Amino acid sequence: MSKLIRVGLIGPGTIADQQLIPSLASVPGCVFWSVLSRSAERGAFFALKHQAMSPSPAHTDLAAFLSDPELDAVIIASPDKAHAAQIIAAAQAGKHVFVEKPIATNAADAVKAVAACAAASVKLAVGYHLRFHAGHLEVAKLVHSGSLGKLHHMHVRWTFRAEPSDWRASEEMGRWWSLGAVGTHAIDLVRWLMIPSCGEIEDVRCITTNSVYGGPHDESAVVAMRFASGATAQIVTSVLYRSPRVIEILGESGDIHCRGTLGAHGSGQISVSGKPLEYTPTSPYAGELENFITAVRTGAAVAVDGEHGLANVIVLDRTSTN
Ligand SMILES: NC(=O)c1ccc[n+]([C@@H]2O[C@H](COP(=O)([O-])OP(=O)(O)OC[C@H]3O[C@@H](n4cnc5c(N)ncnc54)[C@H](OP(=O)(O)O)[C@@H]3O)[C@@H](O)[C@H]2O)c1
């Protein structure tokens, strides 16, 4: 396919405004085309700010937004509980889909979303941008080539501060709070790095707390996992406190420590068995969107597809008591 891919956006909020749409501008072979907002004014402002190319770029109705025959693909960056229905609507309209994480808020909805994209033969990519962090890509090469020996344990801690006005904390639009915001990224990293040599996740246990704000979802969580090989992983997330963000991968003949690599920026320090790992930071958002657009243009597979999104939601489901 040689034509420019026209990309529309659902959910012109923080991540779209600060990362996704600015990054899309650096991806060859595509243009930002149109936007769906609940507010005509917000949509028009966002379209103008980011130079959407459609002659009528701002929409408030999903069906009208998707009925545009010029539109090829959509980025979905709305609250988590909206994702599955929007993926299905986009697929049924014949549009390729890039959806922010998590793909859905329960496994049954995730299965339906993946099936809708398969039935419509459209691409489905999921926004686990940390797989496109240049340092993490080097880490993955080392881990997957066996240079740490047999893997025994992986630890990810990612905490930050959020307010209970966050939609993630609500029953209406979120199912998980710290786990939906950052835990799902940690689960994806653990799956990506561990499963090839450790096999599938066989057991998941989770402790959550909500003792500060008392809302329906996790304020802090500790997730423990065991893989088929017997290796273990632990994920610590919280919206209550800041802490150094760390990834540790511990094998029988080496170890990798990442400090400050979790986030939007694509930087941070990485050491491999005590020696610094050199890499050139790049935008992980540009990387994931370039991968998606290339897949749409060439028919190649996306790096993080709906099956990865579904597997992640299955783990999230197993952390939940609600
Ligand atoms: N990969 C990453 O690094 C990363 C980082 C942050 C977020 N995310 C994901 O991106 C998605 C959006 O997160 P965000 O932080 O950008 O959220 P946000 O700032 O609240 O933006 C979400 C947008 O969705 C629209 N929306 C539609 N229905 C809504 C509702 N009922 N409540 C609130 N907003 C609604 C809103 O735009 P209108 O009001 O104009 O319709 C809102 O601006 C989430 O799935 C999140 O998990 C990913």
The ligand as an ORCA input file, in Angstrom:
! r2SCAN-3c Opt
* xyz 0 1
  N       0.910      3.822     27.317
  C       0.999      4.854     28.121
  O       2.085      5.358     28.391
  C      -0.254      5.464     28.678
  C      -0.156      6.550     29.553
  C      -1.334      7.128     30.018
  C      -2.565      6.601     29.630
  N      -2.613      5.512     28.826
  C      -3.900      4.932     28.420
  O      -4.532      5.843     27.522
  C      -5.926      5.891     27.781
  C      -6.305      7.341     28.112
  O      -5.620      7.759     29.276
  P      -5.343      9.308     29.583
  O      -4.442      9.339     30.735
  O      -4.953     10.013     28.347
  O      -6.806      9.751     30.043
  P      -7.483     11.169     29.917
  O      -6.476     12.256     29.967
  O      -8.607     11.207     30.896
  O      -8.064     11.163     28.430
  C      -9.092     10.292     28.036
  C     -10.007     11.038     27.082
  O     -11.088     10.167     26.736
  C     -12.287     10.916     26.546
  N     -13.395     10.288     27.285
  C     -14.441      9.649     26.736
  N     -15.283      9.206     27.677
  C     -14.780      9.575     28.856
  C     -15.221      9.429     30.204
  N     -16.355      8.808     30.491
  N     -14.430      9.923     31.176
  C     -13.275     10.556     30.887
  N     -12.825     10.750     29.610
  C     -13.569     10.257     28.616
  C     -12.001     12.324     27.058
  O     -11.978     13.198     25.947
  P     -13.300     14.017     25.575
  O     -13.857     14.507     26.882
  O     -12.788     15.111     24.711
  O     -14.203     13.053     24.894
  C     -10.635     12.262     27.707
  O      -9.874     13.423     27.452
  C      -6.188      4.898     28.897
  O      -6.593      3.671     28.371
  C      -4.841      4.737     29.579
  O      -4.679      3.461     30.172
  C      -1.474      4.962     28.333
*
